[in-house]
């Protein structure tokens, strides 16, 4: 159970501070100048940075919801968290340089969840 808790805390930090926190700060009129601090490898994201930040807030919110479900030992929290981590792994390449930190958090949380779920089970065959 301890690995689930560590994974949930990583996802709370990732979703709460990185995605939601930084996204909300940049959307306020007196907030950070987003173009100064955020740039992505894909020009479309740079051209539509405000929309990318809003989607980051939505994505971070779903990540926090999954982490809370995981902390409450709910299977839906585990499923949502695994989905979220796998999608992050697929998308992190397009979100460089921020994707590097996304990948570190998501991959670590995913490994912890999978090793806790499957434990020492062997592949039969």
Secondary structure, 3 states (H helix, E strand, C coil): CHHHHHHHHHHHHHHHHHHHHHHHHHHCCCCCCHHHHCCCCCHHHHHCHHHHHHHHHHHHHHHHHHHHHHHCCCHHHHHHHHHHHHHHHHHHHHHCCHHHHHHHHHHHHHHHHHHHHHCCCCCCC
